[in-house]
Amino acid sequence: MHLARILFISGFLASGLCGCGSVLQHNGIGITDETEIVRSTAYQFGVNPSDVAIVGNVQRETMPTGQELMYNVKVAGKPYRCFMKTILMGHDKPVCAKPGDPLNISGRN
């Protein structure tokens, strides 16, 4: 009986958190705009944000706790493909690779 109660409460809390994430995203929390993408990518490469340009559209996949972003950039004139995962109050560092090279995003949750 005690185990059933714990499982019920755990399931209730988990479903509530997923809904909370959706509400927060609807209000713009957990969403990274293009300015932040450029700033984070520039920091990762050790260049000024003015040396980074997003090429094309940013592909966004919305998750309960944030978004996964795939985008193409030019850093100091050189092309890269990048991946970044946002969370409710921030984001991971971008992972980038040259076109044709594998984009190593394994181990990311």
C-alpha positions in Angstrom: 0.0 0.0 0.0 2.8 2.4 0.9 4.6 1.6 -2.4 1.4 2.2 -4.4 1.0 5.6 -2.7 4.6 6.6 -3.5 4.2 5.6 -7.1 1.0 7.5 -7.5 2.5 10.6 -6.0 5.6 10.3 -8.1 3.5 10.0 -11.3 1.4 12.9 -10.3 4.4 15.1 -9.7 6.1 14.1 -12.9 3.0 14.8 -15.0 2.7 18.2 -13.2 6.3 19.1 -14.0 5.8 18.4 -17.7 2.8 20.6 -17.8 4.7 23.3 -15.9 7.5 23.2 -18.5 5.0 23.8 -21.3 3.5 26.8 -19.5 6.9 28.3 -18.9 7.9 27.8 -22.6 4.6 29.4 -23.6 5.7 32.4 -21.6 9.2 32.5 -23.2 11.1 30.8 -20.4 13.4 28.1 -21.7 13.4 29.5 -25.2 16.8 30.7 -26.5 16.6 33.5 -29.1 19.0 34.0 -32.0 21.0 36.7 -30.1 21.7 34.2 -27.3 22.6 31.5 -29.9 25.1 33.8 -31.5 26.5 34.9 -28.2 26.9 31.3 -26.9 28.5 30.1 -30.2 30.9 33.0 -30.2 31.9 32.2 -26.7 32.5 28.6 -27.6 34.8 29.5 -30.5 36.5 32.3 -28.6 35.5 35.0 -31.0 33.4 38.2 -30.9 29.6 37.8 -31.6 30.1 40.0 -34.6 32.2 37.2 -36.1 29.2 34.7 -35.9 26.3 34.7 -38.4 23.4 32.2 -38.3 22.9 30.8 -41.8 19.3 29.8 -42.6 16.7 28.9 -40.0 17.2 27.5 -36.5 15.5 24.1 -36.2 13.8 23.8 -32.8 12.4 20.7 -31.3 10.4 21.4 -28.1 10.7 19.1 -25.2 8.9 19.2 -21.8 11.9 20.9 -20.2 13.3 23.0 -23.0 14.3 22.8 -26.6 16.9 21.1 -28.8 18.3 23.5 -31.4 20.1 22.6 -34.7 21.5 25.4 -36.7 24.2 26.4 -39.3 26.6 29.2 -38.6 29.6 30.9 -40.2 32.3 31.7 -37.6 34.9 34.1 -39.0 33.7 33.1 -42.5 34.0 29.3 -42.0 30.8 27.2 -42.0 29.7 24.9 -39.1 26.7 22.8 -38.0 25.8 23.2 -34.4 23.5 21.6 -31.7 22.5 23.2 -28.5 20.0 22.1 -25.8 18.1 24.6 -23.8 16.7 23.9 -20.3 14.1 25.9 -18.4 16.5 28.6 -17.1 19.6 28.3 -19.5 21.3 26.2 -22.0 24.2 23.8 -22.7 27.3 24.9 -24.6 26.8 24.5 -28.3 28.5 21.5 -30.0 29.7 22.3 -33.5 31.4 20.5 -36.4 32.5 21.4 -39.9 30.2 20.3 -42.7 30.8 16.6 -43.4 32.3 15.9 -40.0 30.2 14.1 -37.4 28.3 16.2 -34.9 29.1 14.5 -31.6 26.0 14.9 -29.5 26.1 11.5 -27.9 25.7 11.4 -24.2 23.4 14.4 -24.1 20.0 13.9 -22.4 
